[in-house]
Amino acid sequence: MRVVVVSFNPFLRMNAGGVWNLVHSRNLALVRSGCDVVMLCGFALAGQSPVHLTSNTAYPIEVFTTPVANRVLVQPHLVAVRQLAPDIVRRVKELSPDMVVFVGDHGLPSVLRGLPPNTAAVIDIQGSLRESLDAPRNSAARLASYMYHVSLARRWYPRLKAALVVTDHLGNECKRYAPKLPTFTVPCACLYRPPWEQVCGDRQEWRQSLGMAAAELLLVHSGTLEFYADPRPMAELLGALMSRGLIARLLLATYSLERASAFAASLPTPLRDRVIFRNFPNGEHLSVLAAADVGLLLRDDLATNWAAFPNKADEYWSVGVPVVTTPGLRAIAALVREKAEMGIVIPYSPPVIDSNTLAWFKDRCGESEESRSRRFESLKIGRQSIAFETTLAPFLDYFDKRRRATLASSPPGGH
């Protein structure tokens, strides 16, 4: 089965961040499932901004670019869609795919209207349409963005053959605009599956590099620092644990270094001295996570988070690290409540450290290698429920049956 993935998403261009990690990992999983994957990306180039989009040799990526003046009044990626859509439509037709997957709704109308009506088009939805409304400092522009995306959903979702979503909540949101559209829940899974010996070696190396004592508790946040991943509750949790007698540190493994620096500077001295912030290259951060005792997934009770399944959840679990999450991150909280080895759920802000919660954190301090090894093996089993080979199977089976039915109904010599 040939799958063409189409994206105008500007966040893909530097091979970093949650969108790239999800799309790239899922493309690799499709290749491993026997699909022939080609990815087509369209980007605006404002000034001399480079594009460093690459992948391994498992599937090709073709990049289409167009220059856009820095002074342009509309968002550059919208200009890129208008200018590059004809080239991408032409290339999709040349590739003659069995399925076209659109990463979000960027360029969906411009490309889809140029393809044959029977095209097996799929939309890959990774976030709630309400994200613009949840963002702080709401504005008329954000409201306009929300209304624009809702109008696209109402008009174009019913013309699609299926939707890929990362949570059931997101699937239900999609159904509001296209009740008959089949949705397939494929959470953000991590393909990283190191052996236990490698995890142990990485843990020893990075804890030594970070100056961590054996009994110190290391809390880690991996990823961006945005309104939906606010560092303040992380500091509140660190302070609450320190006030209960635990020796702990917080590592912000983020490329949002400017915000991390400003945040750390705003903390009182006792906390400021216990916060480390560094940027690790995409990929290297996985080995760094092995140094952690706890992975943080602290999210507020917002529609943005109800629909979310952060990549970093399975990245923590891939190295045997349990998570601390909050009720607002519904999909993760449900998994943690079902499988105790995956972590614990606490209130968002302020964190409540009752006796059971305190005991859970104390058990992480200076935990023996034998105990961590047992959890690592348990998490390998627990992760299987969200592994791509598990979650993509119904989606691929659905389209394989459609493809077979189409071939069976085609006249002799037809496509």
PEJOMO-V980074 format. One record per pair of residues at least 4 apart in sequence whose C-alpha atoms are under 7 Angstrom apart, sorted by the first residue. I is the first residue (numbers start at 1). J is the second residue. If there is no record, write none. Layout:
i:I j:J
i:I j:J
//
This chain:
i:1 j:35
i:1 j:36
i:1 j:98
i:2 j:35
i:2 j:36
i:2 j:37
i:2 j:97
i:2 j:98
i:2 j:99
i:3 j:35
i:3 j:36
i:3 j:37
i:3 j:38
i:3 j:97
i:3 j:98
i:3 j:99
i:3 j:100
i:4 j:37
i:4 j:38
i:4 j:39
i:4 j:97
i:4 j:99
i:4 j:100
i:4 j:101
i:5 j:38
i:5 j:39
i:5 j:40
i:5 j:100
i:5 j:101
i:5 j:102
i:6 j:39
i:6 j:40
i:6 j:41
i:6 j:101
i:6 j:102
i:6 j:103
i:7 j:40
i:7 j:41
i:7 j:42
i:7 j:102
i:7 j:103
i:8 j:41
i:8 j:42
i:8 j:43
i:8 j:77
i:8 j:81
i:8 j:106
i:8 j:107
i:9 j:106
i:10 j:43
i:10 j:77
i:11 j:19
i:12 j:16
i:12 j:19
i:12 j:20
i:13 j:51
i:13 j:52
i:13 j:53
i:14 j:51
i:14 j:52
i:14 j:53
i:15 j:20
i:15 j:53
i:16 j:20
i:16 j:21
i:16 j:282
i:17 j:21
i:18 j:22
i:18 j:311
i:19 j:23
i:20 j:24
i:21 j:25
i:22 j:26
i:22 j:188
i:22 j:311
i:23 j:27
i:24 j:28
i:25 j:29
i:25 j:190
i:25 j:191
i:26 j:30
i:27 j:31
i:27 j:37
i:28 j:32
i:28 j:58
i:29 j:33
i:29 j:388
i:30 j:34
i:30 j:35
i:31 j:35
i:31 j:36
i:31 j:37
i:37 j:59
i:38 j:59
i:38 j:60
i:38 j:61
i:39 j:60
i:39 j:61
i:39 j:62
i:40 j:61
i:40 j:62
i:40 j:63
i:41 j:62
i:41 j:63
i:41 j:64
i:42 j:63
i:42 j:64
i:42 j:65
i:42 j:80
i:42 j:84
i:43 j:64
i:43 j:65
i:43 j:66
i:43 j:77
i:43 j:80
i:44 j:65
i:44 j:66
i:44 j:67
i:44 j:68
i:44 j:76
i:44 j:77
i:44 j:80
i:45 j:49
i:45 j:65
i:45 j:66
i:45 j:67
i:45 j:68
i:46 j:67
i:46 j:68
i:46 j:69
i:46 j:70
i:47 j:69
i:47 j:70
i:54 j:61
i:64 j:84
i:66 j:80
i:68 j:76
i:75 j:79
i:76 j:80
i:77 j:81
i:78 j:82
i:79 j:83
i:80 j:84
i:81 j:85
i:81 j:107
i:84 j:88
i:85 j:89
i:85 j:110
i:85 j:111
i:86 j:90
i:87 j:91
i:88 j:92
i:89 j:93
i:89 j:111
i:89 j:114
i:89 j:115
i:90 j:94
i:91 j:95
i:92 j:96
i:98 j:120
i:99 j:120
i:99 j:121
i:100 j:120
i:100 j:121
i:100 j:122
i:101 j:121
i:101 j:122
i:101 j:123
i:101 j:124
i:102 j:108
i:102 j:122
i:102 j:123
i:102 j:124
i:103 j:123
i:103 j:124
i:103 j:125
i:104 j:123
i:104 j:124
i:104 j:125
i:107 j:111
i:108 j:112
i:109 j:113
i:110 j:114
i:111 j:115
i:115 j:119
i:120 j:161
i:121 j:160
i:121 j:161
i:122 j:160
i:122 j:161
i:122 j:162
i:122 j:163
i:123 j:162
i:123 j:163
i:123 j:164
i:124 j:163
i:124 j:164
i:124 j:165
i:125 j:164
i:125 j:165
i:126 j:165
i:126 j:166
i:127 j:304
i:127 j:307
i:127 j:308
i:128 j:170
i:128 j:303
i:128 j:304
i:128 j:307
i:129 j:146
i:129 j:149
i:130 j:134
i:130 j:146
i:130 j:303
i:130 j:304
i:131 j:135
i:131 j:304
i:132 j:142
i:132 j:143
i:132 j:145
i:132 j:146
i:133 j:138
i:133 j:142
i:133 j:143
i:134 j:302
i:134 j:304
i:135 j:227
i:136 j:227
i:138 j:142
i:139 j:143
i:140 j:144
i:141 j:145
i:142 j:146
i:143 j:147
i:144 j:148
i:145 j:149
i:146 j:150
i:147 j:151
i:148 j:152
i:149 j:153
i:150 j:154
i:151 j:155
i:152 j:156
i:153 j:157
i:153 j:177
i:154 j:177
i:154 j:178
i:156 j:160
i:157 j:177
i:157 j:178
i:158 j:178
i:158 j:181
i:161 j:181
i:162 j:181
i:162 j:182
i:162 j:183
i:163 j:182
i:163 j:183
i:163 j:184
i:164 j:183
i:164 j:184
i:164 j:185
i:164 j:186
i:165 j:170
i:165 j:171
i:165 j:183
i:165 j:184
i:165 j:185
i:165 j:186
i:166 j:170
i:166 j:185
i:166 j:186
i:166 j:187
i:166 j:188
i:166 j:308
i:166 j:309
i:167 j:171
i:167 j:185
i:167 j:187
i:167 j:307
i:167 j:308
i:167 j:309
i:167 j:331
i:168 j:172
i:168 j:185
i:169 j:173
i:169 j:306
i:169 j:307
i:170 j:174
i:170 j:307
i:171 j:175
i:171 j:183
i:172 j:176
i:174 j:178
i:175 j:179
i:175 j:181
i:184 j:395
i:186 j:391
i:186 j:392
i:187 j:309
i:187 j:386
i:188 j:309
i:188 j:310
i:188 j:311
i:189 j:311
i:189 j:314
i:189 j:386
i:189 j:387
i:189 j:388
i:190 j:314
i:190 j:315
i:192 j:318
i:193 j:318
i:194 j:198
i:194 j:199
i:195 j:199
i:196 j:200
i:197 j:201
i:198 j:202
i:199 j:203
i:199 j:290
i:199 j:319
i:200 j:204
i:201 j:205
i:202 j:206
i:202 j:287
i:202 j:288
i:202 j:290
i:202 j:291
i:203 j:207
i:203 j:290
i:203 j:291
i:204 j:208
i:205 j:209
i:206 j:210
i:206 j:288
i:206 j:291
i:207 j:211
i:207 j:212
i:207 j:291
i:208 j:212
i:212 j:216
i:214 j:366
i:215 j:365
i:215 j:366
i:216 j:247
i:216 j:248
i:216 j:365
i:216 j:366
i:217 j:247
i:217 j:248
i:217 j:249
i:217 j:293
i:217 j:364
i:217 j:365
i:218 j:248
i:218 j:249
i:218 j:250
i:218 j:292
i:218 j:293
i:218 j:294
i:219 j:249
i:219 j:250
i:219 j:251
i:219 j:292
i:219 j:293
i:219 j:294
i:219 j:295
i:219 j:296
i:220 j:250
i:220 j:251
i:220 j:252
i:220 j:292
i:220 j:294
i:220 j:295
i:220 j:296
i:221 j:251
i:221 j:252
i:221 j:253
i:221 j:295
i:221 j:296
i:222 j:252
i:222 j:253
i:222 j:254
i:222 j:312
i:223 j:253
i:223 j:254
i:224 j:254
i:224 j:255
i:224 j:256
i:225 j:229
i:225 j:230
i:225 j:231
i:225 j:256
i:226 j:230
i:228 j:299
i:228 j:300
i:229 j:298
i:229 j:299
i:231 j:235
i:232 j:236
i:233 j:237
i:233 j:348
i:233 j:349
i:233 j:350
i:234 j:238
i:235 j:239
i:236 j:240
i:236 j:350
i:236 j:351
i:237 j:241
i:237 j:351
i:238 j:242
i:238 j:248
i:238 j:250
i:239 j:243
i:239 j:271
i:240 j:244
i:241 j:245
i:241 j:246
i:242 j:246
i:242 j:247
i:242 j:248
i:249 j:274
i:249 j:275
i:250 j:274
i:250 j:275
i:250 j:276
i:251 j:275
i:251 j:276
i:251 j:277
i:252 j:276
i:252 j:277
i:252 j:278
i:253 j:277
i:253 j:278
i:253 j:279
i:253 j:280
i:254 j:278
i:254 j:279
i:255 j:279
i:256 j:260
i:257 j:261
i:257 j:278
i:258 j:262
i:259 j:263
i:260 j:264
i:260 j:277
i:261 j:265
i:262 j:266
i:263 j:267
i:264 j:272
i:264 j:275
i:265 j:272
i:267 j:271
i:267 j:272
i:268 j:272
i:269 j:273
i:270 j:274
i:271 j:275
i:280 j:284
i:280 j:285
i:281 j:285
i:284 j:288
i:285 j:289
i:286 j:315
i:289 j:316
i:290 j:319
i:292 j:321
i:293 j:321
i:293 j:364
i:294 j:321
i:294 j:322
i:294 j:323
i:294 j:324
i:295 j:316
i:295 j:321
i:295 j:322
i:295 j:323
i:295 j:324
i:296 j:323
i:296 j:324
i:296 j:325
i:297 j:323
i:297 j:324
i:297 j:325
i:298 j:325
i:298 j:326
i:298 j:348
i:299 j:305
i:299 j:326
i:299 j:328
i:299 j:329
i:299 j:348
i:300 j:305
i:300 j:328
i:300 j:348
i:301 j:305
i:301 j:328
i:302 j:306
i:302 j:328
i:303 j:307
i:304 j:308
i:305 j:328
i:305 j:329
i:306 j:328
i:306 j:329
i:306 j:330
i:308 j:329
i:309 j:331
i:309 j:332
i:311 j:315
i:312 j:316
i:313 j:317
i:314 j:318
i:316 j:320
i:316 j:321
i:316 j:322
i:317 j:321
i:317 j:322
i:317 j:379
i:319 j:376
i:320 j:372
i:320 j:375
i:320 j:376
i:320 j:379
i:322 j:341
i:322 j:342
i:322 j:343
i:323 j:342
i:323 j:343
i:323 j:344
i:324 j:343
i:324 j:344
i:324 j:345
i:325 j:333
i:325 j:344
i:325 j:345
i:325 j:346
i:326 j:333
i:326 j:345
i:326 j:346
i:326 j:347
i:326 j:348
i:327 j:333
i:327 j:345
i:327 j:347
i:329 j:333
i:330 j:334
i:331 j:335
i:332 j:336
i:333 j:337
i:333 j:345
i:334 j:338
i:335 j:339
i:336 j:340
i:336 j:342
i:336 j:343
i:336 j:344
i:341 j:375
i:341 j:379
i:342 j:379
i:346 j:351
i:346 j:352
i:347 j:351
i:347 j:352
i:353 j:357
i:353 j:358
i:354 j:358
i:355 j:359
i:356 j:360
i:357 j:361
i:358 j:362
i:359 j:363
i:360 j:364
i:361 j:365
i:363 j:367
i:367 j:371
i:367 j:372
i:368 j:372
i:369 j:373
i:370 j:374
i:371 j:375
i:372 j:376
i:373 j:377
i:374 j:378
i:375 j:379
i:376 j:380
i:377 j:381
i:378 j:382
i:379 j:383
i:380 j:384
i:383 j:387
i:384 j:390
i:385 j:390
i:386 j:390
i:386 j:391
i:387 j:391
i:388 j:392
i:389 j:393
i:392 j:396
i:393 j:397
i:394 j:398
i:395 j:399
i:396 j:400
i:397 j:401
i:398 j:402
i:399 j:403
i:400 j:404
i:401 j:405
i:402 j:406
i:403 j:407
i:404 j:408
i:405 j:409
i:406 j:410
i:410 j:414
i:410 j:415
//
